[in-house]
Amino acid sequence: MLSLNWPASSPNLNPIENIWSILKMRLHDRRPRPRGRAEIREAILDEWDLITEEDIIRCINNMPERIEAVIAANRGHTRW
């Protein structure tokens, strides 16, 4: 098993941040948009269930590219 060491507080190097982005994008694209706390909660749970294993693998597989971007940015902001 491959293990990578990186700063715990670096969102550029945390795959869950990409999953949150997928979730946010899918919620934004919903029509009609959910309104009210109950509808928003239901929409979040529905969209969370639709995140696939392929979505997760894609976020993990681009780790080398993200690491290179962080190094190139001298730990600064990246597109990730």
Contact map, one row per residue, 1 for C-alpha under 8 A:
11100000000000000000000000000000000000000000000000000000000000000000000000000000
11110000000000000000000000000000000000000000000000000000000000000000000000000000
11111000000000000000000000000000000000000000000000000000000000000000000000000000
01111100000000000000000000000000000000000000000000000000000000000000000000000000
00111110000000000000000000000000000000000000000000000000000000000000000000000000
00011111010010000000000000000000000000000000000000000000000000000000000000000000
00001111110000000000000000000000000000000000000000000000000000000000000000000000
00000111110000000000000000000000000000000000000000000000000000000000000000000000
00000011111000000000000000000000000000000000000000000000000000000000000000000000
00000111111111000000000000000000000000000000000000000000000000000000000000000000
00000000111111001000000000000000000000000000000000000000000000000000000000000000
00000000011111101000000000000000000000000000000000000000000000000100010000000101
00000100011111100000000000000000000000000000000000000000000000100110000000000000
00000000011111111100000000000000000000000000000000000000000000000000000000000000
00000000000111111110000000000000000000000000000000000000001100100000000000000000
00000000000001111111000000000000000000000000000000000000000000000000000000000000
00000000001101111111100000000000000000000000000000000000000000000000000000000000
00000000000001111111110000000000000000000000000000000000001000000000000000000001
00000000000000111111111000000000000000000000000000000011001000000000000000000000
00000000000000011111111100000000000000000000000000000000000000000000000000000000
00000000000000001111111110000000000000000000000000000000000000000000000000000000
00000000000000000111111111000000000000000000000000000000000000000000000000000000
00000000000000000011111111100000000000000001001100100000000000000000000000000000
00000000000000000001111111110000000000000000000000000000000000000000000000000000
00000000000000000000111111111000000000000000000000000000000000000000000000000000
00000000000000000000011111111100000000000000001000000000000000000000000000000000
00000000000000000000001111111100100000000011001000000000000000000000000000000000
00000000000000000000000111111100100000000000000000000000000000000000000000000000
00000000000000000000000011111110100000000000000000000000000000000000000000000000
00000000000000000000000001111111110000000000000000000000000000000000000000000000
00000000000000000000000000001111110000000000000000000000000000000000000000000000
00000000000000000000000000000111110000000000000000000000000000000000000000000000
00000000000000000000000000111111111000000000000000000000000000000000000000000000
00000000000000000000000000000111111100110010000000000000000000000000000000000000
00000000000000000000000000000000111111110000000000000000000000000000000000000000
00000000000000000000000000000000011111110000000000000000000000000000000000000000
00000000000000000000000000000000001111111000000000000000000000000000000000000000
00000000000000000000000000000000001111111100000000000000000000000000000000000000
00000000000000000000000000000000011111111110000000000000000000000000000000000000
00000000000000000000000000000000011111111111000000000000000000000000000000000000
00000000000000000000000000000000000011111111100000000000000000000000000000000000
00000000000000000000000000000000000001111111110000000000000000000000000000000000
00000000000000000000000000100000010000111111111000000000000000000000000000000000
00000000000000000000001000100000000000011111111100000000000000000000000000000000
00000000000000000000000000000000000000001111111110000000000000000000000000000000
00000000000000000000000000000000000000000111111111000000000000000000000000000000
00000000000000000000001001100000000000000011111111100000000000000000000000000000
00000000000000000000001000000000000000000001111111100000000000000000000000000000
00000000000000000000000000000000000000000000111111110000000000000000000000000000
00000000000000000000000000000000000000000000011111110000000000000000000000000000
00000000000000000000001000000000000000000000001111111011000000000000000000000000
00000000000000000000000000000000000000000000000011111111000000000000000000000000
00000000000000000000000000000000000000000000000000111111100000000000000000000000
00000000000000000000000000000000000000000000000000011111110000000000000000000000
00000000000000000010000000000000000000000000000000111111111000000000000000000000
00000000000000000010000000000000000000000000000000111111111100000000000000000000
00000000000000000000000000000000000000000000000000001111111110000000000000000000
00000000000000000000000000000000000000000000000000000111111111000000000000000000
00000000000000100110000000000000000000000000000000000011111111100000000000000000
00000000000000100000000000000000000000000000000000000001111111100000000000000000
00000000000000000000000000000000000000000000000000000000111111110000000000000000
00000000000000000000000000000000000000000000000000000000011111111100000000000000
00000000000010100000000000000000000000000000000000000000001111111110000000000000
00000000000000000000000000000000000000000000000000000000000011111111000000000000
00000000000000000000000000000000000000000000000000000000000001111111100000000000
00000000000110000000000000000000000000000000000000000000000001111111110000000001
00000000000010000000000000000000000000000000000000000000000000111111111000000000
00000000000000000000000000000000000000000000000000000000000000011111111100000000
00000000000000000000000000000000000000000000000000000000000000001111111110000100
00000000000100000000000000000000000000000000000000000000000000000111111111111100
00000000000000000000000000000000000000000000000000000000000000000011111111100000
00000000000000000000000000000000000000000000000000000000000000000001111111100000
00000000000000000000000000000000000000000000000000000000000000000000111111111100
00000000000000000000000000000000000000000000000000000000000000000000011111110000
00000000000000000000000000000000000000000000000000000000000000000000011111111000
00000000000000000000000000000000000000000000000000000000000000000000010011111100
00000000000000000000000000000000000000000000000000000000000000000000010010111110
00000000000100000000000000000000000000000000000000000000000000000000110010011111
00000000000000000000000000000000000000000000000000000000000000000000000000001111
00000000000100000100000000000000000000000000000000000000000000000100000000000111
